[in-house]
Amino acid sequence: MSTTKKQRAQFATKFGVIATTVGSAVGLGNIWRFPYEAGTHGGGAFMLCYIAFVILLGIPVILSEFVLGRRTHANFFGCFRKLRASRGWYALSYMGIIASLMIASFYAVVAGWTIKYTQLAVTGQLTAGGDGINYSESFAQFTQGTWQPVIYTLLFILINHLVVSRGVQKGIERVSNVLMPLLFVILITLCINSLFLPKAGEGLRFLFQPDFSKLTSKVVIGALGQAFFSLSIGLGCMLTYASYFNGETRLVRTAGITAGLDTLVAILAGVIIFPAVFTFGYSPVAGPTLVFEVLPAVFAQLPGGAAWSSLFFFMLFVASLTSIISMSEINVTFFAEELHISRRKSTWLSSGIILIFGTLCALSFSGLSNIGEFSFFNFFNDFSSNVLLPLGGIGVSVFAGWVLDKNILRNQLTNNGTAKAPVRIIRTAIRYIAPAGIAVVFASSLGLI
Ligand code: PHE
């Protein structure tokens, strides 16, 4: 990012724009969350809904956020202020802040797992037992402990804190620009490996063959939540990033590339996991622990498994870092700009909140923080994705489609008429398809229709 006359940072290059937006989108959502959500929701039917939602509902919402962010060059709050929106709209920003803090709290727990697994992989312990070992047990032992899950969560929060408070995101971005393409290469290699596993066919059928009898409202809302979580939309994250775009950034193209790459990585993760699930005898409905149980078995049967797994988990850690940085950006800029405190103080405030709730989420697996059936981890995970992000998506698209001046929308989408864009189709999607589609899915999940 370079500084402009307006004193607000901007992305310096086209590559920087894409890399940062994709860096926010691609993370644990694709590699950890997508496979287990698909697994618990019946595979193919979920996958189909997920892809449909990314295209029909996700892309219009990304574009709405892009338009609002670049037009106002402000955060989620400042954006409504600059556009002189009535007070009620500010509720959306508050919801975004809450969502970003909730997501960061459980995200840090899973990112902590990636640190632990990088450590196990580098020391060769992860794959030492071969693919016949039951990796579910060793993972359960780790997550159900009292101290370890908390320590790794805190470690990740500390790393995020240092990066955000020192403003060295740029450095991380540079590292991630090199590592992410490499992660992609590893994912493709692992995919090919999975395609040759004995039960590859069964795994692929599970993932790609929709069984419509499994299509319940739970599956549909799960797919919607996953699409929004994975694209980092509905909470002002893409809006904040777009506030750093310059006048030349092509919004439609950037949205398309981001959604395309994000979905591709999720599908690759699915193709890696499900053949292995069936081959090594794991259960597809294991839930949040699925990927961490199955992947060690995959690496154990791979020649050079220790090296592959070290690289893989380290890159997953970096991918989760670039994602949590984008979440922190939402609440840290909010605290700094709206409470008029320094960036250092606002980073402390944000990290402090995540620290408390992250610890509660980390202790969910041992049951220590559970209140009866209530698990902080599950609640934060489900409530943010399946409630807050869809509601935020409705709000943002209604605002961009119905409240925002039509000419502003057109000028943003076409860079003041210098770039081509299917403005009418996009406007229809933003005005009607996205809000109505999300509302229908949401209402059905509540049993209203
Ligand atoms: N999209 C990120 C991922 O897939 C998670 C995220 C959600 C990031 C919301 C920012 C905001 O891992």
Boltz pocket constraint, residues with backbone or C-beta under 6 A from the ligand:
constraints:
  - pocket:
      binder: B
      contacts: [[A, 24], [A, 25], [A, 26], [A, 27], [A, 28], [A, 29], [A, 30], [A, 103], [A, 228], [A, 229], [A, 230], [A, 231], [A, 232], [A, 233], [A, 235], [A, 237], [A, 319], [A, 323], [A, 324], [A, 326], [A, 327]]
      max_distance: 6.0
